Amino acid sequence: MEFSHVSVLLQETIEQLHIRPDGIYVDGTLGGGGHSYEICKRLSEKGRLIGIDQDADAIAAAGERLKEFGERVTIVRSNYCNMRRELAALGIDHVDGIVLDLGVSSYQLDAADRGFTYRVDAPLDMRMDQRQTKTARDIVNGYTEHELYRVIRDYGEEKFAANIAKHIAAAREKKPIETTGELTEIIRGAIPAKIRAVGGHPAKRTFQAIRIELNRELEVLKNSLDDMIDLLNPGGRICVITFHSLEDRIVKTIFKTNENPCTCPSNFPVCVCGKKPKGRSPIRKPIAPGEEELVYNKRSKSAKLRVFERS
Ligand SMILES: C[S@@+](CC[C@H](N)C(=O)[O-])C[C@H]1O[C@@H](n2cnc3c(N)ncnc32)[C@H](O)[C@@H]1O
């Protein structure tokens, strides 16, 4: 299957990165290489782009797309939480810009065998990194009903989490749940018909929740952002595109804390904790896609771009 993915907030991200032709840039979620391609176009022979992705298909597709830039590009198959270590292995300790375009690519969503979506009947997989052994099948069949409830409630923000978990637990008593199609039917049966008729797809939130849990998406993001800010040279920027409020809240909080890290009580006349701001966000509000982008790329609907500049 051809790797197809329309990059979200592409021009806005490139503008915000303030690319220096001889700078070093990292794309921590390389995907099809859409953002990386635009960065590379702006680099001189001295500039460098390090592209990281944990998905073998993305690595292959981006490698092909970026090959015209030759030595300027280095592609690494890894989790972006290992960014510091991967850069150190390349002899790099600081960079001029970082991009994270979170979540899954359209290619991953549409692939017949990856099991990310309720739209395609496939084995329950959902691994972004195919080297990982745990799959969505292990979560659906192996978590207790209460654990499933917690995942679906917290990561899907699903009102019917308890009922969905109950239906899954009952169904797997008869036989293990193997496919996205089976899971979708079970979820459908757990959501009242009246709600099903008006809301979005009944399985959307549960699939999102299982994917986030399996790939530890929020944990990885939370544990990586501070380190990425530390990797930036003065004036360097990190641009993060999120697709739901759970991710966005993490980015917003971490950027704010780095802008104002002081933990002294508000009635202290001077700061005694000694924590200094590491930089600031150059934009007052997150950037959302414009009307034109929303027309040609529906997937961009919930996207938000946040930016932090290192001082
Ligand atoms: C939305 S796509 C990126 C698309 C890319 N910006 C483009 O324009 O072509 C997200 C990509 O990030 C990868 N990804 C998500 N979380 C990751 C992580 N923690 N470490 C490495 N790659 C990750 C996914 O495998 C996927 O290929």
The ligand as a MOL file (V3000), in Angstrom:
LIG
                    3D

  0  0  0     0  0            999 V3000
M  V30 BEGIN CTAB
M  V30 COUNTS 27 29 0 0 0
M  V30 BEGIN ATOM
M  V30 1 C 0.9340 12.1500 12.3680 0
M  V30 2 S 2.2380 11.1140 11.8590 0 CHG=1
M  V30 3 C 3.4950 12.2370 11.3710 0
M  V30 4 C 3.3580 12.6990 9.9620 0
M  V30 5 C 4.4830 13.5900 9.4640 0
M  V30 6 N 4.6390 14.7780 10.2480 0
M  V30 7 C 4.2560 13.9470 8.0170 0
M  V30 8 O 3.9350 15.1120 7.7310 0
M  V30 9 O 4.3930 13.0670 7.1420 0 CHG=-1
M  V30 10 C 2.8710 10.5450 13.3710 0
M  V30 11 C 4.0350 9.5830 13.2560 0
M  V30 12 O 4.6920 9.5860 14.5110 0
M  V30 13 C 5.0480 8.2820 14.8650 0
M  V30 14 N 5.1090 8.2740 16.3300 0
M  V30 15 C 4.1050 8.5070 17.1880 0
M  V30 16 N 4.5550 8.4690 18.4490 0
M  V30 17 C 5.8850 8.2030 18.3760 0
M  V30 18 C 6.9130 8.0510 19.3470 0
M  V30 19 N 6.6600 8.1290 20.6410 0
M  V30 20 N 8.1710 7.8260 18.9190 0
M  V30 21 C 8.4420 7.7320 17.5890 0
M  V30 22 N 7.5100 7.8480 16.6300 0
M  V30 23 C 6.2430 8.0940 17.0230 0
M  V30 24 C 3.9890 7.4050 14.2620 0
M  V30 25 O 4.4950 6.1180 14.0470 0
M  V30 26 C 3.6550 8.1370 12.9700 0
M  V30 27 O 4.4240 7.6630 11.8980 0
M  V30 END ATOM
M  V30 BEGIN BOND
M  V30 1 1 1 2
M  V30 2 1 2 3
M  V30 3 1 2 10
M  V30 4 1 3 4
M  V30 5 1 4 5
M  V30 6 1 5 6
M  V30 7 1 5 7
M  V30 8 2 7 8
M  V30 9 1 7 9
M  V30 10 1 10 11
M  V30 11 1 11 12
M  V30 12 1 11 26
M  V30 13 1 12 13
M  V30 14 1 13 14
M  V30 15 1 13 24
M  V30 16 1 14 15
M  V30 17 1 14 23
M  V30 18 2 15 16
M  V30 19 1 16 17
M  V30 20 1 17 18
M  V30 21 2 17 23
M  V30 22 1 18 19
M  V30 23 2 18 20
M  V30 24 1 20 21
M  V30 25 2 21 22
M  V30 26 1 22 23
M  V30 27 1 24 25
M  V30 28 1 24 26
M  V30 29 1 26 27
M  V30 END BOND
M  V30 END CTAB
M  END
